[in-house]
Amino acid sequence: MFRQITRQSAISPRFTRSYIAGQFTGSKKSNGKYTVTLIEGDGIGPEISQSVKDIYAAAKVPIEFESVDVTPLLIDGKTTLPQPAVDSVNKNLVALKGPLATPVGKGHTSMNLTLRRTFNLFANVRPCKSVVGYDTPYENVDTVLIRENTEGEYSGIEHTIVPGVVQSIKLITKPASEKVIRYAFEYAKSINKPHVLVVHKASIMKLSDGLFVSTAKEIGKEYPDIKLDYELLDNTSLKLTADPADYKDVVMVMPNLYGDIMSDLSSGLIGGLGLTPSGNMGNKVSIFEAVHGSAPDIAGKGLANPTALLLSSCMMLRHMSLNSDADKIEKAVLDTIASGKENRTGDLYGTSSTQNFTEQVITRL
């Protein structure tokens, strides 16, 4: 029986190629290593972050992690990150992030949203690829979804008109649309996918989604070698769950809310959010993250699966042109999952602890 992994699970794809070549502009230190900001996160975050550090040390990856505290500050009613953390990310240009929990009842906005706004992380990239040796109802899933990350329904423009009537404004701008759509085309070129699909609901939201679609039509003329299509959100949802193979050669790009929902749907096809890597791309900074929840119910119990954070770190390494290190770690992780239940954590119907899983990955390096 296949169990869906939820956003709040503690859990765990394969991404064969990462970001557009040459985007990372950081430099090595005198010792030949790069410095990467590490946001360990909450709940199980420190445990899965330790797994990454142990595996990187065993694999001799030329990375030094600089851990930072991102406990939010509330300044003039606005959620703000501590300045040392902001300075670290801006200095290193790349960060790896575990799951973050937003403080409840203290007036804070989403921590993930705060990070995206602070560093203008305009594109979220979510590949979903079936894990060989871990069976789900779907086989040979290989999708890529790019989500506009800064506006749409998540712009935070809400107000009460009269008691009992609330208005939330969906903001779509041509500059933001152009940026993420152009990124989708460039990304498709970089991974040799011949097809960009714009997912929208312009049949109803004629102005907002209509602007997103018309912008794609303009940009598509600059990429004559890449097929450009458009599909209504509800149709994509149906077709993706009916036969995901239809989207194997496609890079999907869509506004914020649709991307949030569809990326989780895609993750469900391969086993859940715990098996899905993720990267947030900005003009200067990139942050790679595990998108599952902080799972406070199992924190500190040695039950968490570090796979999602490990595979996100492989995306990060490829972004930094450390491809051989990424390939080595990715293969070891996937081989460990394929080796059997005794080496899988509980979310994957296994009996392994976090530590044992980590050790098994190290033996396969």
Salt bridges, closest charged atoms under 4 A:
GLU40 OE2 - LYS53 NZ 2.98
GLU64 OE1 - LYS29 NZ 2.66
GLU66 OE1 - LYS91 NZ 3.24
ASP142 OD2 - LYS129 NZ 3.45
ASP142 OD2 - LYS193 NZ 3.97
GLU153 OE2 - LYS170 NZ 3.63
GLU178 OE2 - ARG182 NH2 3.51
GLU186 OE1 - LYS189 NZ 3.91
ASP209 OD1 - LYS170 NZ 2.52
GLU218 OE1 - LYS174 NZ 2.99
GLU222 OE1 - ARG182 NH1 2.50
ASP229 OD2 - HIS195 NE2 2.88
ASP229 OD2 - LYS227 NZ 3.53
GLU231 OE2 - LYS239 NZ 2.78
ASP234 OD2 - LYS201 NZ 2.99
ASP260 OD1 - ARG7 NH2 3.46
ASP260 OD1 - ARG147 NH1 3.81
ASP264 OD2 - ARG7 NH2 2.59
ASP264 OD1 - ARG126 NH2 3.23
GLU289 OE1 - LYS97 NZ 3.11
GLU289 OE2 - ARG116 NH2 3.53
ASP327 OD1 - ARG318 NH2 2.85
GLU330 OE1 - ARG14 NE 3.31
GLU330 OE1 - ARG318 NH2 3.14
ASP335 OD2 - LYS331 NZ 2.69
